[in-house]
Amino acid sequence: MQIIKAVLVLGATIFLTVLLLSRFNFSVDALLSAAATASGKGDAFLEPGLYFTNKLDLVSLGLGLALGTAAFLNIMMRF
């Protein structure tokens, strides 16, 4: 069952990627340029660290990852 799910998820991901790239003539550069233009941040959109504008965002993400993982015992057993 997991193999079937993996194949379906992979197939859907590949299909959506091809569909998205077809809108930009299969050019990743055109896709990133359009994303930077639409973001309102310009070329800074493609620089790392733009998502975390203050320390509270970073702390809340860390807490969410730590406590969210701790809530799922089946995931913790795999670690």
C-alpha positions in Angstrom: 0.0 0.0 0.0 2.8 2.4 0.8 4.5 1.7 -2.6 1.2 2.7 -4.3 0.9 5.8 -2.2 4.6 6.7 -3.0 4.1 6.2 -6.7 0.9 8.3 -6.7 2.5 11.2 -4.8 5.6 11.1 -7.0 3.5 11.0 -10.1 1.3 13.9 -8.9 4.4 16.0 -8.0 6.0 15.4 -11.4 2.7 16.2 -13.2 2.3 19.5 -11.3 5.9 20.4 -11.9 5.6 19.8 -15.7 2.3 21.7 -15.7 3.9 24.7 -13.9 7.0 24.8 -16.0 4.9 24.6 -19.2 3.4 27.9 -18.3 6.9 29.4 -18.4 8.1 27.6 -21.5 10.1 25.1 -19.3 12.4 27.9 -18.2 13.3 27.9 -14.5 14.8 31.4 -14.9 11.5 32.8 -16.2 9.7 31.1 -13.3 12.0 32.6 -10.7 11.8 36.0 -12.3 8.1 35.9 -12.3 8.0 34.8 -8.6 10.4 37.6 -7.7 8.3 40.2 -9.5 5.0 39.0 -8.0 6.4 38.9 -4.5 6.8 42.6 -4.2 10.4 42.1 -2.8 12.1 42.2 -6.2 15.5 40.4 -6.4 15.6 40.2 -2.5 12.9 37.5 -2.9 15.6 35.0 -4.0 18.0 35.7 -1.1 18.0 33.4 1.9 16.6 34.5 5.2 13.8 36.7 3.9 11.1 34.5 5.6 12.3 35.2 9.2 11.9 38.9 9.6 12.0 38.8 13.4 13.1 36.5 16.1 9.6 35.5 17.2 9.0 33.8 13.8 12.2 31.8 14.2 11.4 30.8 17.8 7.8 29.8 17.0 9.0 27.6 14.1 11.5 25.9 16.3 8.9 25.2 19.0 6.4 24.0 16.4 9.0 21.5 15.0 10.1 20.3 18.4 6.7 20.0 20.0 5.0 18.8 16.9 7.5 16.0 16.5 7.2 15.1 20.2 3.4 14.7 19.8 3.8 11.9 17.2 5.3 9.0 19.0 5.6 6.9 15.9 7.9 9.6 14.4 9.9 9.8 17.5 10.5 6.0 17.5 12.0 6.3 14.0 14.5 9.0 15.2 
